[in-house]
Amino acid sequence: AALAPRRSSSTEYRIPNRHIRLETASCASLPGPFAMAPARLVASLLLAGAWLAGSSREGGADHADTCVEPTSLLQTRAVGPLLGDFIHFVEFLEAVQRTALRQAESEIGSFVRSGVFQMPVAPEINWPALGISHFGITKYPGFDIPKVNNALDAVVDVLKYNLSEQADFIAKHTSKLTLGLVAYKEALDAAFVNGTTTENEVFELAQVSASIVTGTEELLTGQARKAPFIQGQADRAWDTDTFASTLIGNSLLAIFLEELPEEGPGGATFVLDFSGEIQNGASRLQELKVRAVRNAPSTLLRARGFLKNTHRGPVLTQVQVGLLAGEFTRFNPDGPAEQWSVAKQTLGALGQFVVETFHTATHLFGGSSMEAAQRSLPFESLLHGALSPSATLTAFTLLEQAAILHSSHNSVFSGLVYDTNIDGQVALSADIADFFFESTPEEILGMERLKKVPKWWLGGAPKFVKPISEFSKVVGQNVVKEAADGDFLEKLSVQLFSLTSFSDARVVTQGSAGQGFSKFFSNVMLVCGILHTAIFATREAITPLMGRAETAGFAPVLLGAQIGYNPSAQISQVFGALLNFATAAGYDAAPELGDGPYPGFERVPALARAAAKFQSDLNASRQDVLEFFGADYGKKVFLPAFYYPKNTPKPFGYGIVATTYI
């Protein structure tokens, strides 16, 4: 009854390999922020949920009569053109992927026969020169990135390294995600009215739409699966202290925690310091974090969070917010409820900015490393076999990032969401990528200075260090002779040095037992697998806890001069909600770390055994994490279920990613 249509019409829209039939039906009334939404929105959302959850046939984008709405026809509100540009770019890239697969398949034989594929690279991408005028120029200091003479050739090039795996991945997963993005964008576009829709309405709309799109909530019954897409959504779990505390401890935010030299407020033992101040003798990781905070826009208030260590997880005891020049105001759990809630949101919003800054560096590290491998390692080599699973869509997602996040204008970090110094932002991303290359697992996970690593640290991520280290050691030992015969490691080192700012690139050649390659291989799996997996926690930015693009407006509430905060939403918040969904939605049953395949390993018994043991050891670590944290999603805590065993009930899309394919 709530979906009584007033009028309807039909429009057809075509892009390569897709025939879209558009059914338009406006809605007389829908509750809450859906009040102005068209009735077709519900069908689009539920259809997308069915496809993302795998209930439809495979290869979604090749099937006719997919009932979704083309974004070019939906630019009737202020937010339309902005979201439309992003979705058009995603749809455009997906169509290019499809065409590129056919071309790559026709050309791959000659590249295999010649041994090594020299993927073209360049120091920058000039998007307007390619006819993509929405974006500017992208350049990472010291890094070459895939060369884009035109979009088709670029994608053909990045697909050739492990073509069969990438073709399978695109057919089964990326087309579904694109459909989900279109449906999600539909909801935001249909209900957002610039200057009228409030921030809280956008948060509510984004949460409900994300749950419907991923099939984790039934619109008509209001019943969600036991594993909700956004863990903090139900009953405002995001606003509880237990949820905020465990989100810090069980996510990428944990690596930025520092042990206090003496007991802090409320018995605190750790501080999450986003003040922008640097401490004497700070680790390189902390120095990079400080640079990220300093590059954050001034509209994000600086903050510190103090946490007490307990066996089951950290407990937030105080938040300090920089409201006056050089001064931080203290907020405690037993203070005014609204001020405490807003203080937590201030800390979370800045944490989201820092995490996403480091997230871009995982893509730059992974994409650049795989570029070097593609340009130096023969297709039939064991080294290629070792790195092949890590190459799936890494170069492609780096190209997406270069446009959508890091171009000199109209990108996430150059004004669409965050108004930063974009040159400083991309330079920082490059420096973090270099840190990922040369550091130890303990340094990367922020553990090297801890007296004792808590079991909850980064959701149990340290448990995966040993399996990764042991597997990479065996691989290094068994590839070194073949590599020496072909001078492969020297060639890989040369490419790593010439393509990137990895000043320590020669490390991959060191050690008679392949120790140098083992270290590099280990870091690729740790950063692009375990660390990158933790990015799923940024789904919580679809709630107010982490989702504010600016927090300066909180000042009157924090100073006690105002009660209540719910201003009109800005377009940056809506775009941020779309990006948060796009970057953390995940895929259903996608290949995970350790799944392989590792081409050529079957020829070497020691490597075949090592690959099988690696998967077994990963499964044991997954089980350990599950047993420590449990799987009760009703306790209003944030669970690191992305590290749980595959067959465990978990939020849609969660899993230990094989690489930076999302």
C-alpha positions in Angstrom: 0.0 0.0 0.0 2.9 2.3 0.7 4.1 1.9 -2.9 1.0 3.1 -4.7 2.3 4.5 -8.0 1.0 7.7 -9.5 2.4 7.4 -13.0 4.9 5.3 -14.9 6.8 5.3 -18.1 9.4 3.1 -19.8 12.8 4.1 -21.3 15.6 2.0 -22.8 19.3 2.6 -22.4 22.2 0.7 -23.9 25.9 0.4 -23.0 28.1 -2.4 -24.4 26.9 -5.9 -23.4 23.9 -4.6 -21.4 20.3 -3.9 -22.2 18.6 -2.0 -19.5 14.9 -1.6 -19.3 13.8 1.4 -17.1 10.4 1.3 -15.5 9.6 4.6 -13.8 6.9 4.8 -11.1 6.7 7.7 -8.7 5.5 6.9 -5.2 2.6 8.5 -3.3 4.2 8.0 0.0 7.1 6.3 1.7 8.3 6.6 5.3 11.1 8.8 6.5 13.8 9.9 4.0 12.2 7.7 1.3 9.2 10.1 1.2 10.1 11.4 -2.3 11.6 8.2 -3.6 10.2 6.5 -6.8 8.6 3.1 -6.3 11.0 1.5 -8.7 13.7 2.2 -6.1 12.5 -0.7 -3.9 12.6 -3.1 -6.8 16.1 -1.9 -7.9 17.4 -2.2 -4.4 16.0 -5.7 -3.8 17.1 -6.8 -7.3 20.6 -5.6 -6.6 20.6 -7.5 -3.3 19.6 -10.7 -5.0 22.4 -10.4 -7.5 25.1 -9.4 -5.0 24.1 -12.3 -2.8 24.5 -14.7 -5.7 20.9 -15.8 -6.1 20.9 -14.9 -9.8 22.8 -16.4 -12.7 26.5 -15.7 -13.0 27.9 -13.0 -15.3 25.3 -10.5 -14.5 26.2 -7.7 -16.9 25.9 -10.0 -20.0 22.2 -10.8 -19.3 19.4 -8.9 -21.0 16.6 -7.1 -19.4 18.3 -6.1 -16.2 15.9 -3.7 -14.5 18.1 -0.9 -13.1 18.0 2.8 -13.8 20.7 4.5 -15.9 22.2 7.3 -14.0 22.2 9.6 -16.9 18.4 9.8 -16.6 18.4 10.6 -12.9 19.9 14.0 -12.6 16.9 15.9 -11.4 18.2 16.9 -8.0 21.3 18.9 -6.9 23.1 15.7 -6.0 22.4 13.9 -9.3 25.2 15.2 -11.5 27.8 14.6 -8.8 26.9 11.0 -8.1 26.1 10.5 -11.7 29.7 11.4 -12.7 31.0 8.8 -10.3 28.6 6.1 -11.3 29.1 6.8 -15.0 32.8 6.4 -14.5 32.3 3.0 -12.8 29.8 1.8 -15.4 32.2 3.0 -18.1 35.1 1.1 -16.6 33.0 -2.1 -16.3 32.0 -1.9 -19.9 35.7 -1.3 -20.8 36.6 -4.4 -18.7 34.3 -6.5 -20.8 35.7 -5.3 -24.1 39.2 -5.5 -22.8 38.8 -9.1 -21.7 38.0 -10.2 -25.3 40.9 -8.2 -26.7 43.3 -9.5 -24.1 42.2 -13.1 -24.7 43.0 -12.6 -28.4 46.5 -11.2 -27.7 47.6 -13.2 -24.6 49.2 -16.0 -26.6 51.9 -13.8 -28.1 52.8 -12.4 -24.7 53.0 -15.9 -23.1 55.3 -17.0 -25.9 57.5 -14.0 -25.6 57.9 -14.6 -21.8 57.6 -11.2 -20.2 54.8 -8.6 -20.7 56.2 -5.0 -20.5 53.0 -3.2 -19.3 53.4 0.4 -20.3 53.8 2.9 -17.4 53.9 6.7 -17.1 54.6 9.2 -14.3 51.1 10.7 -14.5 47.6 10.5 -16.0 46.1 13.5 -17.6 42.4 12.6 -17.5 41.0 15.6 -19.5 43.5 14.7 -22.3 41.7 11.3 -22.4 38.3 12.9 -22.7 37.4 12.4 -19.1 37.1 16.1 -18.2 35.5 15.6 -14.8 38.9 14.7 -13.3 42.2 16.5 -13.4 45.8 15.1 -13.3 47.0 12.3 -11.1 50.7 12.0 -10.2 52.3 10.0 -7.3 55.8 11.5 -6.6 58.4 8.9 -7.4 55.9 6.3 -8.7 55.1 5.3 -12.3 51.5 4.0 -12.8 49.8 2.2 -15.6 50.0 4.3 -18.8 46.6 5.4 -20.1 46.7 6.3 -23.8 43.0 5.4 -23.8 40.9 3.5 -21.3 40.6 0.4 -23.4 44.3 -0.2 -24.0 45.1 0.5 -20.4 42.6 -2.1 -19.1 43.8 -4.6 -21.7 47.3 -4.2 -20.4 46.4 -4.6 -16.7 44.4 -7.7 -17.3 47.1 -9.7 -19.1 49.2 -10.8 -16.1 46.8 -13.4 -14.7 44.1 -13.2 -17.4 42.1 -16.3 -16.6 41.7 -15.4 -12.9 40.9 -11.8 -13.6 38.4 -12.8 -16.3 36.7 -15.1 -13.9 36.6 -12.5 -11.2 35.1 -9.8 -13.4 32.4 -12.2 -14.7 31.4 -13.3 -11.2 31.9 -10.3 -9.1 32.6 -6.8 -10.5 29.4 -6.6 -12.6 27.3 -7.4 -9.5 29.0 -4.7 -7.5 28.4 -2.2 -10.2 24.7 -3.1 -10.2 24.7 -2.7 -6.4 26.3 0.7 -6.7 23.8 1.9 -9.2 20.9 0.8 -7.0 22.5 2.4 -3.9 23.1 5.6 -5.8 19.4 5.5 -6.9 18.3 5.6 -3.2 20.6 8.5 -2.3 19.7 10.5 -5.4 16.0 9.9 -5.1 15.7 11.0 -1.5 18.3 13.8 -1.2 17.1 17.3 -1.6 19.9 19.9 -1.3 19.2 22.3 1.6 16.2 20.2 2.9 17.4 16.7 3.8 19.2 16.6 7.1 22.4 14.8 8.0 20.6 12.3 10.2 18.2 11.5 7.4 21.1 10.8 5.0 22.7 8.5 7.6 19.3 6.7 8.0 18.7 6.5 4.3 22.3 5.3 3.6 22.2 2.6 6.2 18.8 1.1 5.2 19.7 1.3 1.5 23.0 -0.5 2.0 21.4 -3.3 3.9 18.7 -3.8 1.3 21.1 -3.7 -1.6 23.3 -6.4 0.0 20.3 -8.5 0.8 20.8 -8.3 4.5 17.6 -6.7 5.4 14.0 -7.3 4.2 12.4 -3.9 3.5 8.8 -5.1 4.2 9.5 -7.0 7.4 12.3 -5.0 8.8 14.1 -8.2 9.8 17.8 -8.4 9.3 20.1 -11.4 9.1 22.1 -12.4 12.1 25.1 -10.8 10.5 24.1 -7.2 9.6 25.9 -5.4 6.7 26.6 -2.5 9.0 27.3 -3.8 12.5 26.6 -0.5 14.3 23.2 0.1 12.6 20.8 -1.9 14.8 19.4 -0.1 17.8 22.0 2.7 17.4 24.8 0.3 18.5 27.2 2.9 17.0 26.4 5.3 19.8 27.3 2.9 22.6 30.7 3.0 24.3 31.3 -0.7 23.8 30.9 -0.4 20.1 33.1 2.7 19.7 35.8 1.1 21.9 35.8 -2.3 20.1 35.7 -0.6 16.7 39.0 1.1 17.6 40.6 -2.1 18.9 39.3 -4.5 16.2 39.9 -2.3 13.1 42.8 -0.6 11.3 42.5 2.2 13.9 44.4 -0.1 16.4 47.7 0.3 14.6 47.7 4.0 15.6 47.3 3.3 19.3 50.3 4.2 21.5 51.0 2.9 24.9 51.0 5.6 27.6 54.2 5.9 29.8 51.9 6.1 32.8 48.3 5.5 33.6 46.0 8.0 31.8 42.4 9.2 32.4 40.1 6.5 33.8 43.0 4.1 34.0 43.8 4.4 30.3 46.8 2.5 29.0 46.6 3.6 25.3 46.0 6.8 23.4 44.6 7.2 19.9 46.2 10.6 19.2 44.8 12.5 16.3 45.9 15.9 17.6 48.5 16.4 14.9 51.3 16.7 17.5 54.4 14.6 17.1 56.1 13.0 20.1 59.9 12.7 20.5 61.2 9.4 19.2 57.9 8.5 17.5 57.9 5.5 15.2 57.8 6.0 11.5 54.2 4.7 11.5 53.2 7.4 14.0 55.1 10.1 12.0 53.0 9.1 8.9 49.8 9.2 11.0 50.7 12.7 12.2 51.2 13.8 8.6 47.8 12.4 7.7 46.1 14.3 10.6 47.9 17.6 9.6 46.7 17.2 6.0 43.1 16.7 7.1 40.9 19.7 6.4 40.5 22.2 9.2 36.7 21.4 9.3 37.6 18.1 11.0 38.3 18.9 14.6 41.4 17.4 16.1 40.9 14.8 18.9 42.5 12.3 21.2 40.9 9.1 22.6 42.1 7.4 25.7 41.5 3.7 26.2 41.9 1.2 29.0 43.2 -2.3 28.1 41.0 -5.2 29.2 41.2 -8.9 28.3 38.2 -8.7 26.0 39.1 -5.4 24.4 39.8 -1.7 24.9 37.4 0.6 26.8 37.2 4.2 25.9 37.6 6.4 29.0 38.0 9.9 27.7 38.0 11.9 24.4 39.7 15.3 24.1 38.7 17.6 21.3 40.6 20.7 20.1 38.1 23.5 20.3 40.3 26.5 21.2 43.7 27.3 19.8 46.2 25.0 21.5 43.7 23.7 24.0 41.8 20.4 24.2 38.6 20.1 26.1 37.9 16.8 28.0 34.8 14.7 27.6 34.0 11.7 29.8 31.4 8.8 29.6 29.7 10.2 32.8 29.3 13.7 31.3 26.4 15.1 29.4 25.3 12.4 27.0 25.0 14.5 23.9 28.5 16.0 24.3 30.0 12.5 24.9 28.3 11.2 21.8 29.5 14.1 19.7 33.0 13.8 21.1 33.1 10.1 20.0 31.9 11.1 16.5 34.6 13.7 16.3 37.3 11.1 17.0 35.7 8.6 14.6 35.4 11.1 11.7 39.1 12.0 11.9 39.9 8.3 12.3 38.0 7.6 9.1 40.1 10.2 7.2 43.4 8.8 8.5 42.3 5.2 7.7 41.3 6.1 4.2 44.6 7.8 3.7 46.4 4.6 4.6 44.0 2.6 2.6 45.0 4.5 -0.6 48.6 3.5 0.2 47.8 -0.2 0.3 46.5 0.2 -3.3 49.6 2.1 -4.4 51.9 -0.5 -2.8 50.0 -3.4 -4.2 49.5 -1.9 -7.7 53.1 -0.8 -8.0 54.5 -4.1 -6.8 52.4 -6.0 -9.3 53.4 -3.6 -12.1 57.1 -4.4 -11.3 56.3 -8.1 -11.4 54.4 -7.9 -14.7 57.4 -6.1 -16.3 60.1 -8.5 -15.0 58.8 -12.0 -14.4 58.1 -14.5 -17.2 54.7 -16.0 -17.3 56.0 -19.5 -16.8 58.2 -18.7 -13.9 57.6 -19.8 -10.3 57.9 -16.2 -9.2 55.0 -15.3 -11.5 53.1 -18.2 -10.0 53.7 -17.0 -6.4 52.5 -13.4 -7.1 49.7 -14.2 -9.6 46.9 -14.4 -6.9 48.1 -11.0 -5.7 47.7 -9.4 -9.1 43.9 -9.7 -9.5 42.6 -6.2 -10.3 45.4 -4.5 -8.4 46.5 -2.3 -11.3 42.8 -1.8 -12.3 41.8 -0.6 -8.8 44.9 1.6 -8.7 43.6 3.4 -11.9 40.2 3.8 -10.2 41.9 5.3 -7.2 44.0 7.6 -9.3 40.9 9.1 -10.8 38.2 9.0 -8.1 40.3 9.7 -5.0 43.5 11.4 -6.1 43.0 13.5 -9.3 44.0 17.2 -8.9 40.3 18.3 -8.9 36.9 16.8 -8.5 38.2 13.8 -6.5 37.5 12.6 -2.9 40.6 14.3 -1.5 40.5 17.4 -3.7 37.2 18.7 -2.7 34.3 16.2 -3.3 34.5 14.9 0.3 37.7 16.3 1.8 39.2 19.6 0.8 42.9 18.8 1.3 46.2 19.8 -0.1 46.1 17.1 -2.8 49.8 17.3 -3.6 50.5 16.6 0.0 48.0 13.8 0.1 49.4 11.9 -2.8 52.9 12.4 -1.6 51.9 11.0 1.8 50.3 8.0 0.1 53.6 7.3 -1.7 55.6 7.5 1.5 53.2 5.2 3.3 53.6 2.7 0.4 57.3 2.9 0.8 56.9 2.2 4.5 54.8 -0.9 3.7 57.6 -2.1 1.4 60.6 -1.8 3.8 59.0 -2.5 7.2 58.6 -5.6 9.3 55.2 -7.1 10.1 55.5 -5.8 13.6 56.1 -2.3 12.4 53.3 -2.4 9.9 50.8 -3.6 12.5 52.0 -1.0 15.0 53.2 -3.6 17.5 57.0 -3.2 17.6 57.0 -1.1 20.8 54.3 -2.8 22.8 55.3 -4.4 26.0 52.8 -7.2 25.3 50.5 -7.4 22.3 46.8 -7.7 23.4 44.9 -10.6 21.9 42.3 -8.1 20.6 44.9 -6.1 18.6 43.5 -5.2 15.2 40.9 -7.9 15.5 43.5 -10.7 15.9 45.4 -9.8 12.7 48.8 -10.7 14.4 47.7 -14.3 14.3 48.2 -14.4 10.5 51.8 -13.2 10.6 53.3 -16.6 11.3 51.4 -18.5 8.5 52.3 -15.8 6.0 56.0 -15.7 7.1 56.4 -19.5 7.0 54.8 -19.8 3.5 56.8 -16.9 2.1 60.0 -18.5 3.5 59.4 -21.8 1.7 58.5 -20.1 -1.5 61.7 -18.0 -1.3 63.8 -21.1 -0.8 62.3 -22.9 -3.7 62.2 -20.2 -6.3 65.7 -18.9 -5.7 67.5 -21.3 -8.1 65.2 -20.7 -11.0 65.3 -17.0 -10.3 69.1 -17.0 -10.3 69.3 -18.9 -13.6 67.1 -16.3 -15.2 68.4 -13.3 -13.2 64.7 -12.8 -12.3 65.1 -11.2 -8.9 67.6 -8.7 -10.2 65.1 -7.7 -12.9 62.4 -7.5 -10.3 64.6 -5.3 -8.2 65.4 -3.0 -11.1 61.7 -2.6 -11.9 60.8 -2.0 -8.3 63.4 0.7 -8.0 62.6 2.4 -11.4 58.8 2.3 -11.0 58.5 3.3 -7.3 60.1 5.3 -4.6 61.1 2.0 -2.9 64.7 3.1 -2.1 65.4 -0.4 -0.6 64.3 -2.3 -3.7 67.5 -4.4 -3.9 66.3 -6.2 -0.8 64.5 -8.7 -3.0 67.8 -10.0 -4.4 69.4 -10.6 -1.0 70.0 -14.0 0.7 71.1 -17.3 -0.8 67.9 -18.9 0.4 65.7 -16.3 -1.1 65.3 -14.3 2.1 64.9 -11.0 0.3 62.1 -12.2 -1.9 60.5 -13.9 1.1 60.3 -10.5 2.9 58.8 -8.8 -0.1 56.3 -11.6 -0.7 55.4 -11.6 2.9 54.7 -7.9 2.9 52.6 -8.1 -0.2 50.3 -10.7 1.5 50.3 -9.0 4.8 49.5 -5.5 3.5 47.3 -6.3 0.5 45.6 -9.2 2.3 45.4 -8.9 6.1 45.8 -5.1 6.5 43.6 -4.3 3.5 40.9 -6.7 4.8 40.5 -4.4 7.8 39.1 -1.7 5.5 35.7 -3.5 5.8 35.4 -1.7 9.1 34.9 1.6 7.2 31.4 0.5 6.5 30.7 2.0 9.9 31.3 5.4 8.3 27.7 4.9 6.9 26.7 5.7 10.5 27.4 9.0 12.4 30.2 7.4 14.4 32.7 7.7 11.6 30.7 9.2 8.7 31.0 13.0 9.2 32.9 14.8 6.4 33.3 17.7 8.8 32.9 18.2 12.5 33.6 21.9 13.1 29.8 22.3 13.4 29.9 20.3 16.6 31.7 23.1 18.4 28.6 24.9 19.9 27.4 21.6 21.3 30.7 20.6 22.7 31.1 24.1 24.3 27.6 23.8 25.9 26.1 26.7 23.8 23.7 24.5 21.8 21.5 21.5 22.4 21.0 19.2 19.4 22.8 19.0 16.1 21.1 18.0 12.8 21.9 20.5 10.1 21.0 20.2 6.4 23.2 17.6 4.7 25.9 18.7 2.3 26.5 16.9 -0.9 29.9 15.9 0.4 28.2 13.7 3.0 26.1 12.0 0.3 29.1 11.4 -1.9 31.0 10.1 1.2 28.2 7.6 1.8 28.4 6.4 -1.7 32.2 6.0 -1.6 32.1 4.2 1.8 29.7 1.7 0.3 31.8 1.3 -2.9 35.1 0.7 -1.1 33.8 -1.6 1.7 30.9 -3.5 0.1 33.0 -6.5 -0.7 32.0 -9.5 -2.9 30.1 -12.7 -2.3 32.4 -15.8 -2.2 35.3 -14.0 -3.9 38.8 -15.7 -3.8 40.5 -15.1 -0.5 44.1 -15.1 0.7 45.6 -18.5 0.3 43.1 -19.8 -2.2 45.6 -19.4 -5.1 45.9 -20.7 -7.7 49.7 -20.6 -7.8 50.6 -21.6 -11.4 53.6 -23.8 -11.6 53.6 -24.9 -7.9 52.2 -28.2 -8.9 55.5 -29.0 -10.6 57.4 -28.6 -7.3 56.2 -30.9 -4.5 57.7 -28.7 -1.8 55.7 -25.7 -3.1 52.5 -27.7 -3.6 52.8 -28.9 0.0 53.6 -25.3 1.3 50.5 -23.9 -0.5 48.2 -26.5 1.1 49.8 -26.0 4.5 49.4 -22.2 4.1 45.7 -22.6 3.6 45.4 -24.9 6.5 47.4 -22.6 8.8 45.2 -19.6 7.7 42.1 -21.6 8.6 43.5 -22.4 12.0 44.2 -18.7 12.6 40.7 -17.8 11.5 39.3 -20.3 14.0 41.4 -18.8 16.8 40.1 -15.3 16.0 36.5 -16.6 16.0 36.9 -18.4 19.3 38.3 -15.3 21.0 35.7 -12.8 19.7 32.6 -14.9 19.1 29.9 -14.3 16.6 27.1 -12.7 18.6 26.1 -9.7 16.6 23.6 -8.6 19.1 26.1 -7.5 21.8 26.7 -4.0 20.5 30.4 -4.6 19.9 32.3 -4.5 16.6 33.4 -8.0 15.6 36.3 -8.5 13.2 34.3 -11.1 11.3 36.3 -10.5 8.1 39.0 -12.7 9.7 36.6 -15.5 10.6 36.4 -18.9 8.9 34.7 -18.9 5.5 31.7 -20.9 6.6 31.0 -18.7 9.6 27.9 -16.4 9.4 29.2 -12.9 8.8 28.2 -9.7 7.2 27.9 -9.7 3.4 31.2 -9.4 1.5 33.4 -10.0 4.6 36.5 -12.2 3.9 40.2 -12.0 3.9 40.9 -10.4 0.6 43.5 -12.0 -1.7 44.6 -8.6 -2.7 43.5 -5.0 -3.3 40.6 -6.0 -5.6 38.1 -3.9 -3.7 
